[in-house]
């Protein structure tokens, strides 16, 4: 009975440790993907703002 309890406690501790490392790894991977997506989003935003600013230049000069 003592051996069973010790094995159960050791198994749960090992499981928590493994799941913890997997969770941290998944979080880091998701964070890196989000950062990469934000860079792409930001580049597209700047490009759209540049095009919009260029299209309004003739209107500003006419006013």
C-alpha positions as CSV (number, residue, x, y, z in Angstrom):
1,X,0.0,0.0,0.0
2,X,2.8,2.4,0.8
3,X,4.6,1.5,-2.5
4,X,1.3,2.2,-4.4
5,X,0.9,5.6,-2.7
6,X,4.6,6.5,-3.4
7,X,4.2,5.5,-7.0
8,X,1.0,7.5,-7.3
9,X,2.5,10.6,-5.9
10,X,5.7,10.3,-8.0
11,X,3.5,9.7,-11.1
12,X,1.4,12.8,-10.5
13,X,4.5,14.9,-9.8
14,X,6.1,13.7,-13.0
15,X,2.9,14.3,-14.9
16,X,2.6,17.9,-13.6
17,X,6.2,18.6,-14.5
18,X,5.8,17.3,-18.1
19,X,2.5,19.1,-18.7
20,X,4.0,22.3,-17.2
21,X,6.9,22.2,-19.7
22,X,4.5,21.4,-22.6
23,X,2.3,24.3,-21.6
24,X,5.3,26.8,-21.4
25,X,6.5,25.6,-24.8
26,X,3.1,26.0,-26.4
27,X,2.8,29.5,-24.9
28,X,6.2,30.5,-26.2
29,X,5.4,29.2,-29.7
30,X,2.1,31.0,-29.7
31,X,3.7,34.2,-28.6
32,X,6.3,34.0,-31.3
33,X,3.7,33.4,-33.9
34,X,1.7,36.4,-32.7
35,X,4.7,38.6,-32.8
36,X,5.5,37.5,-36.4
37,X,1.8,38.1,-37.4
38,X,2.0,41.5,-35.8
39,X,5.0,42.5,-37.8
40,X,3.2,41.5,-41.0
41,X,0.0,43.3,-39.9
42,X,2.1,46.5,-39.1
43,X,3.8,46.4,-42.4
44,X,0.5,46.2,-44.2
45,X,-0.9,49.0,-42.1
46,X,2.0,51.3,-43.0
47,X,1.7,50.4,-46.7
48,X,-2.0,51.2,-46.6
49,X,-1.5,54.5,-44.8
50,X,1.2,55.5,-47.4
51,X,-1.1,54.7,-50.3
52,X,-4.0,56.6,-48.6
53,X,-1.7,59.6,-48.0
54,X,-0.5,59.7,-51.6
55,X,-4.1,59.5,-52.9
56,X,-5.1,62.5,-50.8
57,X,-2.2,64.7,-51.9
58,X,-3.9,66.1,-55.1
59,X,-7.0,66.9,-53.1
60,X,-5.0,68.9,-50.6
61,X,-3.2,70.8,-53.3
62,X,-6.5,71.7,-55.0
63,X,-8.0,73.1,-51.8
